[in-house]
Amino acid sequence: LVANLRDGHLSAVTCLRWTPRGDFFLTAGRDAVINVWSVEEDIIPSLPPTKKNKKENKTKLSSLGTVRTIYKRIVTKPIYEQIEGVEIMELDPHSSSSLSSSIVVATAGSKGQVRLWKATRGETTLLNDFECILAQSEHDMFGEQRGGYTYLLRDSTTSGSDLVAVDAEHNLTYLSANNNLAVNKIFIGHNDEILDMRLILLLLDNKDSPTQQHHRIAVATNSAQV
């Protein structure tokens, strides 16, 4: 155990995601908020050596001291639903500087609606502003009365970083992040409760189309099988 992040959430934490730079991370849970944490390093000066252990402390004196990692909660954003899935979307590397200084966060939870949030980022601070920029339409959303969404996965193999949302009936819904979160396809009829998912990228060579990219979804459930 390297840290215990206290006073961050009032209920179960369901997801944690790091920003691309790795200097901040987001936590979310069933208390309906997203917390943003900064990661900083602090140096504890080494103690001066004594006559008895002068030789043993010689190396410590030559260094600056012990490095300590500090985790600090800097933003709490109310989302007003129990959050079961959070993903940080990849931005276009060729985008303008105003867009590259922000991140886009996707959320899914008890309301059964996937939403995208944009957070403005500065040099030393994150999320100066946190606003909803897109929400799944009422026609496409799963809805709160049917049990909402239970998991969210970013499909990084697609050019637009599509999303895969799992609902309370264990269906897998593909959503297009570049097309107003429209539904691309739905996989129906999973018998077990889906607890976790990961994408497996496959490179297949054939005579007609060399080096095609395909992917599979590995699903972990409450059964003994994957």
C-alpha positions as CSV (number, residue, x, y, z in Angstrom):
1,L,0.0,0.0,0.0
2,V,1.6,3.3,-1.1
3,A,-1.3,5.6,-0.4
4,N,-4.8,5.8,1.2
5,L,-6.9,8.5,-0.5
6,R,-9.2,9.5,2.3
7,D,-12.0,12.1,2.2
8,G,-12.5,11.6,-1.5
9,H,-15.7,9.6,-1.8
10,L,-18.7,8.9,0.4
11,S,-19.6,5.6,-1.3
12,A,-18.1,2.8,-3.3
13,V,-15.4,3.8,-5.9
14,T,-16.2,2.1,-9.2
15,C,-13.5,3.4,-11.6
16,L,-10.2,5.1,-11.8
17,R,-8.5,6.5,-14.9
18,W,-5.2,8.3,-15.5
19,T,-4.8,11.3,-17.8
20,P,-2.5,10.8,-20.8
21,R,0.3,12.7,-19.2
22,G,0.1,10.7,-16.0
23,D,0.2,13.6,-13.7
24,F,-3.5,13.5,-12.8
25,F,-6.1,10.8,-12.3
26,L,-9.8,10.6,-12.0
27,T,-11.9,8.6,-9.6
28,A,-15.7,8.1,-9.7
29,G,-18.3,6.1,-7.9
30,R,-21.7,5.7,-6.5
31,D,-21.7,9.0,-4.6
32,A,-22.4,10.7,-8.0
33,V,-19.2,12.7,-8.2
34,I,-15.9,12.7,-10.1
35,N,-12.8,13.6,-8.2
36,V,-9.6,14.7,-9.9
37,W,-6.3,14.0,-8.0
38,S,-2.9,15.6,-8.7
39,V,0.3,13.6,-8.3
40,E,3.3,15.5,-7.0
41,E,6.7,14.6,-5.6
42,D,8.2,16.1,-2.5
43,I,11.7,15.7,-1.2
44,I,12.3,15.0,2.5
45,P,15.8,16.2,3.4
46,S,18.2,13.5,4.8
47,L,19.2,13.6,8.4
48,P,22.8,14.7,9.1
49,P,25.2,11.8,9.9
50,T,26.4,11.1,13.3
51,K,30.0,10.2,14.2
52,K,29.0,6.6,14.7
53,N,27.4,6.0,11.4
54,K,29.1,8.6,9.3
55,K,30.2,6.1,6.7
56,E,26.7,4.6,6.3
57,N,25.2,8.1,5.8
58,K,27.8,9.3,3.3
59,T,25.6,8.2,0.4
60,K,22.5,9.9,1.9
61,L,24.3,13.2,2.2
62,S,25.2,13.2,-1.5
63,S,21.6,12.9,-2.5
64,L,18.8,15.4,-1.9
65,G,16.8,13.2,0.3
66,T,13.9,10.8,0.2
67,V,11.3,11.3,-2.5
68,R,7.7,11.3,-1.3
69,T,4.7,11.1,-3.6
70,I,1.8,13.3,-2.7
71,Y,-1.8,12.7,-3.9
72,K,-4.0,15.7,-3.6
73,R,-7.7,16.1,-4.5
74,I,-8.0,19.3,-6.5
75,V,-11.5,19.1,-8.1
76,T,-14.8,17.5,-7.2
77,K,-17.4,17.5,-10.0
78,P,-21.1,16.5,-9.2
79,I,-22.4,14.2,-12.0
80,Y,-25.8,13.6,-10.3
81,E,-25.9,9.8,-11.0
82,Q,-24.2,6.8,-9.7
83,I,-21.2,6.3,-11.9
84,E,-20.3,2.8,-13.1
85,G,-17.9,3.7,-15.9
86,V,-15.4,6.5,-16.8
87,E,-13.1,6.8,-19.8
88,I,-10.7,9.5,-20.9
89,M,-11.1,10.0,-24.6
90,E,-8.0,10.5,-26.9
91,L,-7.9,13.8,-28.7
92,D,-6.8,14.4,-32.2
93,P,-3.0,15.0,-32.1
94,H,-3.4,17.5,-35.0
95,S,-6.0,19.5,-33.2
96,S,-5.6,23.2,-32.3
97,S,-3.8,24.3,-29.2
98,S,-7.1,25.2,-27.5
99,L,-8.4,21.6,-27.8
100,S,-5.0,20.0,-27.0
101,S,-5.1,21.8,-23.6
102,S,-8.3,20.0,-22.6
103,I,-9.4,16.4,-22.1
104,V,-12.8,14.8,-22.8
105,V,-14.2,12.4,-20.2
106,A,-17.0,9.9,-20.9
107,T,-19.3,8.7,-18.1
108,A,-22.0,6.1,-17.8
109,G,-24.1,5.0,-14.9
110,S,-27.5,4.6,-13.2
111,K,-29.4,7.0,-15.5
112,G,-28.6,4.8,-18.5
113,Q,-27.2,7.7,-20.6
114,V,-23.6,8.1,-21.8
115,R,-22.3,11.7,-21.6
116,L,-19.2,13.5,-22.6
117,W,-17.6,16.2,-20.5
118,K,-14.8,18.6,-21.5
119,A,-12.3,19.7,-19.0
120,T,-10.0,22.7,-19.7
121,R,-6.4,22.2,-18.8
122,G,-3.6,24.6,-18.0
123,E,0.1,24.2,-17.4
124,T,-0.1,23.5,-13.7
125,T,-3.9,23.0,-13.1
126,L,-6.5,20.6,-14.5
127,L,-10.2,21.1,-15.0
128,N,-10.6,24.8,-14.7
129,D,-13.9,24.2,-16.3
130,F,-15.9,20.9,-16.4
131,E,-19.0,21.0,-18.6
132,C,-21.2,18.4,-20.4
133,I,-20.7,18.8,-24.2
134,L,-22.7,15.8,-25.5
135,A,-25.3,13.4,-24.2
136,Q,-26.7,10.2,-25.7
137,S,-30.2,10.9,-27.2
138,E,-33.3,9.7,-25.4
139,H,-34.0,7.4,-28.3
140,D,-30.7,5.6,-28.0
141,M,-30.1,5.7,-24.3
142,F,-30.8,2.6,-22.2
143,G,-32.6,4.5,-19.5
144,E,-32.8,4.6,-15.7
145,Q,-36.0,2.5,-15.4
146,R,-34.4,-0.5,-17.1
147,G,-31.4,-0.4,-14.7
148,G,-28.9,1.9,-16.4
149,Y,-25.4,1.2,-17.6
150,T,-23.0,-1.0,-15.5
151,Y,-19.7,-0.6,-17.4
152,L,-18.0,1.6,-20.0
153,L,-15.0,0.8,-22.3
154,R,-13.2,2.9,-24.8
155,D,-12.5,1.2,-28.1
156,S,-9.1,2.6,-28.9
157,T,-8.8,0.5,-32.0
158,T,-11.2,2.7,-33.9
159,S,-10.1,6.1,-35.4
160,G,-12.8,8.0,-33.4
161,S,-12.3,6.2,-30.1
162,D,-15.8,4.6,-30.0
163,L,-17.3,3.5,-26.7
164,V,-18.7,0.2,-25.6
165,A,-21.4,0.5,-22.9
166,V,-22.8,-2.5,-20.9
167,D,-26.3,-2.2,-19.6
168,A,-28.1,-3.9,-16.8
169,E,-29.5,-6.6,-19.2
170,H,-25.8,-7.4,-20.1
171,N,-26.0,-6.1,-23.7
172,L,-22.9,-4.5,-25.3
173,T,-23.7,-1.3,-27.2
174,Y,-21.2,0.3,-29.5
175,L,-21.4,4.1,-29.6
176,S,-19.7,6.5,-32.0
177,A,-18.0,9.3,-30.2
178,N,-17.6,11.2,-33.5
179,N,-21.3,10.9,-34.4
180,N,-23.2,12.3,-31.4
181,L,-22.9,9.0,-29.5
182,A,-25.1,7.2,-32.1
183,V,-25.5,3.5,-31.7
184,N,-23.4,1.5,-34.2
185,K,-24.3,-2.0,-33.2
186,I,-25.5,-4.0,-30.2
187,F,-24.5,-7.5,-29.0
188,I,-27.5,-9.0,-27.3
189,G,-28.0,-11.9,-24.9
190,H,-25.2,-12.3,-22.4
191,N,-26.3,-14.6,-19.6
192,D,-23.7,-13.6,-16.9
193,E,-23.1,-10.3,-15.2
194,I,-20.3,-8.5,-16.9
195,L,-17.7,-7.3,-14.4
196,D,-14.8,-6.2,-16.6
197,M,-13.8,-6.1,-20.3
198,R,-10.6,-5.6,-22.3
199,L,-9.8,-5.3,-26.0
200,I,-7.4,-7.7,-27.7
201,L,-5.8,-6.4,-30.9
202,L,-5.1,-9.0,-33.6
203,L,-3.0,-8.4,-36.7
204,L,-4.0,-10.8,-39.5
205,D,-2.1,-11.2,-42.8
206,N,-3.8,-12.6,-45.9
207,K,-3.3,-12.5,-49.6
208,D,-6.1,-10.1,-50.4
209,S,-5.5,-7.5,-47.7
210,P,-2.2,-7.6,-45.9
211,T,-2.0,-6.8,-42.2
212,Q,-5.6,-6.1,-41.3
213,Q,-6.4,-5.0,-37.8
214,H,-9.1,-7.0,-36.0
215,H,-10.0,-7.1,-32.3
216,R,-11.7,-9.3,-29.8
217,I,-13.4,-8.3,-26.6
218,A,-12.4,-10.4,-23.5
219,V,-15.2,-10.4,-21.0
220,A,-14.9,-11.3,-17.3
221,T,-18.2,-12.2,-15.6
222,N,-19.5,-13.5,-12.3
223,S,-19.0,-17.1,-13.6
224,A,-15.8,-19.0,-13.7
225,Q,-15.2,-18.5,-17.4
226,V,-13.8,-15.7,-19.5
